[in-house]
């Protein structure tokens, strides 16, 4: 006999930092959706800052303007779900935890299973944010985090339950062809040697960054790259709508050779940007997903770890880099020079350890599918 549940696709909601703000987050969403669709008949609703952007970028069935919806408006949208995924990405930190956990709390009140999906956690010092995270995650059907640092943050809050360490879903991203003449429009056609650089702004998720210090560090490093390797430096804004572009130009303004540096201007998908990163000889950066894209393209990289999530990624690839606060201009240049000379051995290390990380990245989807299977036969069609 066919059940009502079997007569329709399983309804999965995905709530996170989506809506075109950050290409790393869009890469996460792309990979979550693809894994779900490859494994089961699903209807996917994304709770997004910008539903139009989400539907333009991703094969979601529905996108909801979650930041504009009141509780009474979002409740029926959650009630129709078979499973709500909260994540992935670094969404559990002091300033934003309440925002990102609202839908989860509503789902739990309605009896809709909630899975915390490959999230990053921290900094979490605010007692109210800590209490909310403990309460909501304590009732979650399953929790996966993308690194051991996040696991430790949650355990230190007193969350006494299984927290599975997987990996960032964006590790499963695949390259897309670049738009025709993209390199020409960026002024990069015919440039024989390119080095990519990523910056980020200070903010709630990165409260300890001193932008004046790191601007000077990167300006010195960029000049060294131009003079030492005869390379052109390409700044890659992962968040075009915020301040990555401004910070990139601020670094270039501090260079002695600014004519050999540029900032990407095009509006790329995550897969297109992944292809572009593959053209770099070396990548130097702060943003996690820029470094992750470099690793996916087997491009050797130098990280400036400003947070545990970056350090966790380096740890997984067995790469050593001092934290940002312990780096001065001389130390960074020496590290870049050493990494340039060791490019082949760094690629060998990426080749060795990246497949394990990618395998772990698939584990979150396996947990989600098990929850869907476990709940099959419960809700009626409608």
N, C-alpha and C positions, 0 to 999 in steps of 0.2 A: 504494500500500500504506500502511495506517495504522500509524504507529509507536506503541510503548508510551507514549511521552511524550504523544502526541496524544490518548490514551485517557483521560487524567485532567487536571485543572487543574494549572497550574504552581504549585509550592509555594514561597511566599515567606515568609521570617521577617523580622520587624522587631524590632530591639533598641534600646532607648533608655530615656529617663527617663519611663516610662509606668506608670500605676497610680493615677491620681487625685490625685497630689500637687500638680500645677501645671496650671492650666487652659491656659496657653500650650502646654505639652507635649501636652496632650490635643487641642488644636487642630491641632498638627502631625500627630499620629497620624491624626486624622479625615481630614485632607486627603491624606495619603499613601495611606490605604486607599481613599478615594473615587477618586483618580486611577488607581490600579491596577485597581480593579473596573470602572471605565468603559472601560478600554483592553483588558483581556484576561481570560480565564477563569482566576482564581487562587484558590488556597486559602491563607489568610493565618493565620500563627501569630505571636502577639505575645509577646515575652519581657518580662514585666511584674512590677512589685513586688506588684500586687494583681490577680490574674487575674479575680476576680469583678467588680471595678470596671471592668476593661477590657471584659469581655463585656457588661456592662450599658450601657456608653457607646458601644461601637463594634461594627460588623458583622464582627468577626473570627471565623474558624472555630475557632480554638484560642487559649488564653492560658495561658502557663506561668509559674509562680512562680519566676522565674529566680534571685532572691536566696536562695531556699531549696534550690535544686537543686545537688547536687554535680556534679563533672565527669563522673562515670560516668552520672549521670542525664540530664544535658543533652546529652551527646554523641549518643545515638541520635536525639534531637529535631532536632539540627542536621544529622545525616547524611541525613535524609529530604528536605532542602530542595534546591530548584533554585537559590536565590539568597538570601543573607542581606543585608538592609539594616541598616546600623548608623547610627542617627540618626533624624530630625534633632535639632536643638537643640544647646545648648552643653554637650556632654558630655566634651570633651577638655580637661580642666584637671587640675592637679597631683593633687588629692585623689581624683579619681574615674576618671581615664583607665584605670587597671588594671581597675576594675570593669566599665566599659562595653566594654572591648576583649577580655574573656575569651572571649565567644562568637565573636568574629571570629577570634581565634587558633585556637580549636578548629576552626572551619569551614575555615580554611586548611590545617590538618593533614589534614582529611578530603577536601580537594579540592573543597569547596563554594565557588563564587564569592562574594566579599564586595564589596559596594559601600558606601563611606562616603557617607552621603546627607545633603547640606545641613547639615553640622554647623557648630557654632561651636567655635573653639579658643582656649585661653588662659584664665588665665595658665598657662604651662608653663615653670617654672623648675627643677623637680626633675629631676636627671639621669636617675634611673630611669624616670620618666614620659616624659621626652623620648626615651629609648632605645626604650621600648616602642612609643610612637607611631610612631617612625621604622620600626621593624621591621614592625609590623602594617600600617600604611598603605603601606609600600613594596611589600607583596605584594597590595594590594587591586586588584580588577579595574577599579575606577574610584573617583575621589574628587571629590565636589562639596562646596563650602562655601557658607555663606549670606552671607558678606561678605568684602570684601577684607582686612580686619584678620585674619581667620582664615587666609586664604591666606598673608599675610605671616608669621604665627606659624609655620605649618608649613614654609614655605620657609626661615625662619631656623633651624629645627632641622636643616636639611640634607636635607630631603626633595626629591630631585631628580627630579621627574616631573610629569606634567600634573595640575594642581589646578584644576578648573573652578569659577569663581565663579557661583553661581546666586542663589537668594534663599530666604528662610524659607518652607517649605511652608504655614504658617498664613496667608500672604497670600491663599490661595485659599479661606479659610473663608467660609461664607455664613450670614446671620442665621437664627435660628429664633424662632418666636413665643414671647413670654414666657408663663410660666404665668399662668392667670387670677388676677387680684387681686394679682399680684406687687408692683406699685408701692404698692398699699394696704398690704400686709404690711410693706413696707420703710419705710412712713411718707413716701413720696414722691409719693403721689397728690395732684394739685392744686398741687404746687410748680411755679411758673412758670419758674424759672431754676435749673438744676443745673450744678455744676462737679464733675467727677470727679477723684479724686486716687489715685495708686498709690504704695505704699511697698515696701520690701524689707528683709530682714534682712542684716546682715553675714554672711560665711561664706566657704567656700573659693573660691567663684566670684566673690566680691566682697570681697576681703580688706581693702580700703582704706577702707571706709565707716566713718565716725565717726557712730554713731547719735545721740549726744547733739546733735551739730551739725546733722544733717539734720532731726531732730525739731523743733528750734527754728526752722530755716528754714521748714519746711512749716507750723508753727503760725502763724508771723507771716504767711505767704502766705495761709493760710486765713482769718485774721481780715481781712486786706486785701480778699479776695474778697467776704466777707460785707458789709463796710462799703461798699466801693466800687461793687459791682455788685448789691447786694441779692440775692445768690445763696445757695443752700444747697449745702454741700460734702458730697460723697458719697465715702467711702473705699472702694476696690474691692480686696478681698483676692484676689490671683491664686493664693495658696497658703494655703488656709484651714487645712490641717492643720499648718502649721508656725507661723510667727510673724507673718505679715502682719496678722492680726487684732490681735495684741497691740501691734505697732508702730503700727497705725492709731489705736488707743485712746490710746497714749502721746502721739501728736501732738495729738489732740483735748484731752487733759488739759492741754496747754500753751497752749491757745487762750484768749483773753479772751471769745470768743463761742461756746462749745462747744455751746450749744443749737441752733445752726444747722448742726451737722455730725453725720453718722451713718456707721456702717459697715454695708455690705451683710451681711445675715444669711443669705440664701437659698443653697441649694446648686444652682447653675446649671450647665448644660452650656456648653461654649465658645460655641456658636451663640446660646444664650439671653443669655449675658453680652454678646456682640457686639451684640445688639439693644438691651440696656439702655444700653450705652455710646453708642449712637446718639442717646440722649435728652439728652446733655450739650451745653452751649453751648461748653465748653472742657474739655480734659483736661490734667492736670499730673501727671507721673509719672516713676518710676524704672524700673519693669519694662518690658522690651522689648515683650512681647506686649500689655500694656495700651496702649502707644503705637501698636502695630501695629493693634489693634482700633479705636482712634480714627481712624487714617488710613483704614481700610476703610470706616468710616461717615462719612468726610469731616468729622470733628470736628477743628477746629484744636487743636493741643496744644503744650505746653511740656514739654521733657524735662529731666531732671536726669541727665546721662550719667555713670554710675559705671563703665562698662566699654566696651571697644572695640565690642562688639556694638550698643550703643545709639548710639554715635557713628557707626558704619557705617550704621545705618538712617537717621540724620539726613543723613548725607552723600549717600545715595542719593536722598533727597527734597529735596536742596539747601537744608536748613534749618541755621541756625547757632545753636548754644547752647554756652556755655562749659562745660567739665567741672565736675563737682560740687565738686572741691576749690578751684576758683577763684570760687565763688559765695558771696556773703554775702547777708544779708536784703534790703538795699537794692537790690542788683543783681538779685536774683530778682524782687522786687516790680516793679521797673522793667520787667523783661523780660515779666512777666505782663501788666502794663498795656499795654505796646506790642503784645503779641500779641492782647490783647482788642480793641484798636482796629483791628488788621489781620486780624481773623478771616476776612473775605471773601478777602483776598489769599492768606492761608495755605491756604484751601480751594482756591483756584485752583491753587496750587502742588501740592497733593496730587493734584488731578484731573489735572494735567499729567504728573507723574512716577510715580504709583502704577501705572498700567497697564504700564509698562516693567518694574517690579519684579515684578508678578504674572506677566508673561510669562517672566521669568527663573526664577520659582518653579516653573514647569511643566517647566523643562529637566531637573531631576533625575529626574523620572519618565520623560522620554524616554530618558535614559541607562539607567535601570533596565530599561525595556522592550527596549532594544537588547541588553542583556546576556542577558535571558531568551530573546530570539529567537536570539541567537548560540549559546546552550547547548541549544536545542531539539533533541531527538533523542538526548540523551546518556543520561539516567538511565532505567532501566526503571520500570514501574509497580510500586507496592508500598508 
